[in-house]
């Protein structure tokens, strides 16, 4: 009896163990992907019944949003269940602090300089070789990313490694000035020193961001050199411009501090998000703005019957982008997580999903679509003009070529030209897809080294908090 009881107890224990093992197996079959992105920076669905984008071969709408659709697509495509734990952040620094304080994410979407910082600190997991295989049907990113953007990524490197090995682009744009054309001329808005103009004292706002403010300041400081014909016609123009506007030497930073201190005295405020509303209500007449927020601002103003415009200053504009990166502390050695993270990037890079995200948030996707022209059709759907209607209304039409973005070529073939209203030369189309001359004078702000960062942060503290420079002005 004793032996039999022991045997029964052993059988029961094994059964419990096996049952528990089966339960764990089922849980392990579910891939949990932790994604952190900017606030309000992805299609969340719930479009209205009349919100349908009718293109030549496809109609695009959204009920459930990109994240939920990805979960369904992943299961249908790969036969595995994935659950996305989606969260958001407000600034690059907030994301970085969350990570360094222990929060764990698998996939994040920081801006260019933060990507470079994370690369330098060995925080990022490189993409798999398969991710770049264009023969794989589901590799929508590598097959659809704009050749222009791809070239920018390939040209950026940290420690001898290309940024494109660790980051896939999401949205991109320029830094410029939103302005009221009834008050400020296009010529005035086309120069960063508008921020210093006493004619508009306390009627302009500037970004409360050290890097955006610094870019405007160092452009003003180097104006005479930048605008000199010998400089602009040099074979090394873009390289020299990039070096100049990323300079963090003591002389340059001190000069920018003096300029920003004067700007601080002149503008209405440094702001993080209020500039959009202040432009629409007329509280201010100009606002330093990212191109994506500029589109939103112009759209909102249109609804209120106010016409606003966007300018990318003649000196230079900051070419910015946000990109998807996998974190080592999240992905680790988990092959399933890495596959799901790369699949998420590919899913949001499908041309129709790129369109959904652009429509929802107003920013410009890095996806051109490759052989799929859905993205170009969408741009034409947004901004293309009807010739007959324009003629009846007496509207002037212009051709707006954006071949560089879709082909990466310097030549304008006409294959990617939008026939649009003349006003779009300073409006939403210009903000979303800048002209070739603008991208030629655009500069990516690099990740500054420790010494440069300390110098710039000290300068910013002086300007924003103490304005110590006033003691010796």
N, C-alpha and C positions, 0 to 999 in steps of 0.2 A: 504493500500500500504506500509506503514511504517513497519507494522508487517511482511508483506510478504518479504520485502527487508531484514529485520533483519534475518528472517528465512533462506533466501537464503545465506546470508553472513555466518551464523552459519554452514550451510551445507557445504559451500565451505571450511571453516576453518577446519572442521572435516575431509573433504576429503583430504586436504593438509596434515594434521597431520597423517592420516592413511597411505597415500602414503609414507610420510617420514618415518613412522614407518616400513613399509614393506622394504624400502631400507636399513635401519639400520639392520633389521633382516637378510637380505641377506649377509651384510658385517660381521655380527657376526657369520654367519655360517662358515666363513673362519677362521681357526686357524692359527695365525701367530706365528711361532716358531723361536726365535732368538738364533742361535747357534754360538759359537765362539770356534775355534779350532786352533791348530798350523798351521803355513804356510806349504803348500804342504804336507798335512798330511791326505789326503783322496783321493780316486779314483775320478778323474774328467772326466773320459771317454776319448773319442777321441783316442782309441787304433788304431793302424795300422791294415790293413786288415790281415796281417800275424800274428798278436798278438792274438793267441787263445791258451788257456790252455786246452789241451785235456786230461782229466782224464778218469778213467774207466767207469763211469756212467754219466758224465756231461762234457760239453765243456763250458768254461768260457771266455767271452770277455766283452767289455764295450764300448758303444757308447755315452751314455748320462751322465754317472757318478752316484755315489751313492746318492747324494742329490736329484737330479731330480727323480731318480728311487724310492726313498723313498716317495716323494710326490704322485707319481702315485700308489704305493703299499698301502699307507695309505688310499687313497680314495677307492680303490678296496676292501680293507679288512674291513674298518670301515664305509664307506659311507659318510665320511666327508672330506672336502677339507682342506689341510694344505699347507701353504706356508712357506718355510724355508728361513729366512734372515740369510745367512751364511757369517761370517766374520772370520778374522784370527788375531793371535797375534804372536809376536816373542819370548817372554820370559814369564815365570810365573809372574815375577814382572810387566811386561807391562800389562798383563791381570788384575792383582790385582789392579794396579793403575787406569786402565780404569773403573773398577767396583766401586772403592771407590770415583772416581771423578764424578760418575753419569751415566755412560753407563749402560744400562740395557740388560741383557741376561737371557735366560731361561735355556740354557744348555751349559756348558763349559767343557773343557778337560785339566785341569792342571795336573802337576806332583804330585807325592806322598806327598812331604812335603807341597806343597801349598794346597793340599786337606786337610791335617791335620790342617794347619793354618786356612783355611776357616771354618772347623768344630769347631775349638776352638773359633772362633769369631761369631759362630751361623749364618753363612751366607748360609748354605746349607739346602735344603729341603730333608727330608728322602724319600726313595722310598716307594711306596705303598706296602701293603702286597701281593697284587695280582701280583706284579712284580716278586715275588719269587715263585709263584705257578707253579710247573713243569707240572701240568696237562693242563695248558693253551698252546694250540698249538703254538701261536705266541711268547711265552716267550723263544726266542732263546738264550738269554744271560745266564739265570740261568741253562738251559739245556746243554749249550755248553761251558761254561767257563772252562778252564783247572783246574782240581782239585788241582794242585800245586799252581796256582795263587790264587784260591779261598781260600786256606789255609793261604796264606800270608796275604790276605785282612782280614780274620777273626782274625788273630793274632795281627793286628794293631788296636789300639784303642786310642781315645782321650776323656778324661772326662768319662771314663767307657763305651763309646759307640763304637762299632766296626765300622771300616772304611767301611766295606761292606754294612752297612745300608745307607750310603750316597754316595758311589762311585761305579761305575761299570768299570772294567778294559777295556782298549782299546789296547794299545801296551805296550810291556815290553822288558827288555834287561839287559845287563851288561855294565860296564865301563871298558875299557881296553886300549890296545896299538896297533895301526896299525903300522907295521914296514916293512922295506925292508929287506927280508931275505938274500940278497946278501951282505948286509953291517952289519946287526945286527943279532946275533944268536937268536934262540928261547929261550935259557936259559937267555940271557940278557934281552929280551923283557918280560920275565916272572916275573920281579921284578920292583916295582915302582921306585927304586933308579936309574933306567936307566935315569930318568929325571935329575939326578945329575952327570951323567957320563961325565967326561971331554973329553973322547974319541970322544964324539959326540957333543961337545960344539957348540952351535949356529946351530945345525942341527936337533933339536927336538922342537916340539911345545906342549903347554899344554892349556887346556881349560881356557878361560877367564871367569871363573865361580867360585865363592867363594866355593860352596859346592863340586864341582868336584876337585878343587885344594886342598881343605882341606882334602878330602878323601885320595888323594895320599900322602899328607904330614903326616897325622896321621898314615897311614899304615907304612910309612918309620920310623916314630918315635917309633912305637911299634913293629918293625920287630923282634927283639930278642925274645920277649914274644910270639908273634903270631906263630913263626916258631918252638918254643920249643915243643918237642914231648909230654911232660906232659900236655901242654895246648891244643894241637890239639886232644889228646886222652881223654880229660876230658868229662864226661857226660854232662857238661854244656857248652861245647865248643861254640856252636853257640850263646847261650845267652850271654856268656862272651865276645865273639868277637863283637857282636852287641853293647854291653855296652861300650866297649873300643873304638870302632871306632866312636861312637856318643858322646864321652866325650868332654865337653866344659869347663872343669875346667881351671883355670888360668895357671897352670903348662903346661897342654897339649897344650893349644892355643899358649902360648909363644914359646913352642918348635916347633910347626908347623910354626909359623911366621918365626923363624930362618931358618927352612928347606926351606920354600917357597921363602925366600929372596935369598938363595943360588941357588934354581932352577931358579928364575928370571934372575940371572946373567948368568946362563948356557944355557938356552934355546934360540931358535931363536926368539920366541914371545909367548905371551898369545894370543889366537885367539878364535873367535866365530864360524867362518864358513870357513875360508881360509885354514884350515889344510887339508881338503880333496883334494883340488886342488894342494896344495904344495906337498903332498905325491905323487900324480900322476905325476907331472912334475919333481920330484926329488929334489926340493928345500930343502926339509927336508927328513930325513930317518926314523923318528918315530914321532907319534902323539897320544897324549891322545885322545881317541874317544869313543863315545857311539856306542854300537854294531850295531844299525841300520844304522848310518852314515858310520860305518866301512864296512858294506855290499855294500853300494853305492860306497865307495871309491875303494874297491877291484874290483867291477864290472867295474868302469870307467877305472881303471888301466889295467884290462884285455883287454879292447877294444884298448888300446894304446900299448899292447904287454908288459906290465910291471906286474910282479907278486908281490903282496903284501900279507901280512899275518896279523892275528889278535891274540893277546894274552890276556888272563885274568890273571893278576898277581897271583902268588902263595900265597901271603900274604892274599889277600882278594879282592873281587870285589864288587862294588856298584850295588845292584839289584834295578833298577829303573822301574817305570811304570807310564803311563799316564792314567787317568780315567775320565769317564763322570760323571758330577755332576749337579744337578739342583739347581739354585739359588733362594733363597726365594724372593729376590726383583724383580725377573722376573716372576716366577711361581705364587707366592702369593697364593690365594685361588682358582685359576682358574683350575678346574678339567680337562677341555678339554686340556689345555696347558700341564698339568702334564701327562695326558695320551699320548699326542703326543710326549713329551720328552722321556718317557719310551719306546714308540714304536720306536722312532729313534734309541735308544740304541739297542733294539732287532733287528732292521733291519740291522744295521751294524754288528751285531753278527751272522747273518745267515752265515753258513760255507762258502757258495760261495761268499758272500760279504766280509768276512774276507780275503779270498784269493785275491779278487780283490784289496783290500786295501794293502795287503802285496806286491803283485806284483807291484803296482803302486808306493809305497813309500819306499819299501825295509826293513821296520821294521817288527817285529814279533807280530802277534796278540795274545791276551790272550786267544783266542778261540781255543779249541782243537776239539770241535764238538760233544762231547758226543758219542752217538751211530752212528753219521754220520762221516765217515772217510775221508771226502773231504779234510780237512786240512792236514791230514797225507799224503794222496795221492799227494797233491800239494808239500809237502816237498820232497817226493820221486821223483816226476816229476822234481823238480829243481836239486836234488843232487844225485839221485840214479844212479848207474852205470850198464851198460850192460856187463854181464860177458864175453860173447864171444868177444865183441869188446875190452874189457880190456885185455883179454888173447892175442889177436892178437897184441895189442900195447905193451904188456909186462908191463902193469900197475898193481900195487899192490892194491888190494881191501881190505877194512876193514869193519867190522860191527859196526854200529854207533847206539846204543840204546838210545831212548829218551822216554822210558816208563814213567818216573817220570812226564813228562809234560802231557801226555795223560791219565794216569791212577791215578796219585798221589801216586803210590805205590813205595816202595823201591826196589821191585823185578824187574828184567829184564826178561820179559816173551818171548821176541822175536817178539811179535805182533807189536811192534812199533820200529823196527830196520831197519835202512836204510843201504843197501849194497852200499858203496860209495868208491871213490878213496881216497887213503891214504892222499893226500894233503889236503883233506877237514878237517882233524883233526886240521888244523890251518887256515882254510879259511872260506868261507861264511857260510857253514853249522854250523861250530863251533860258529860263531858269532851269527847266528840266533837262534840256539838251543844249548846252552852250555851243556857240559857234566854234569853228576850228581855230580862229585867231585867239579866242579866250583860252582854250585848252593848251595852246602853244605857250601862253604866258602863265600857266597854272603851275603851282609848286606844291609838292607834298611836304608837309612839315615833319621832319624826322624825329626819332626818339633822341633826346639830348642826353649826353653823358652826365655822370654824377656832378661834375664841376659846373657844367652848363645849367643843369636843372637847379642846383643850389643858387646860382647867380640869378636866374630868372625868377625863381620863387621868392628870393629876397627882394628883388625889384618889385614884384607884384604886391608883396606885403607892404612895402613902402608906399606904393600908389594907392592901394585899396584901404589900408588900415591906418597908416600913420602919416603917409605923404611926407616922409623925412626930407625929400628933396627940396621942399619949400624952405627948409632951414638955410640952404645955401644958394637959393635962386636969387 
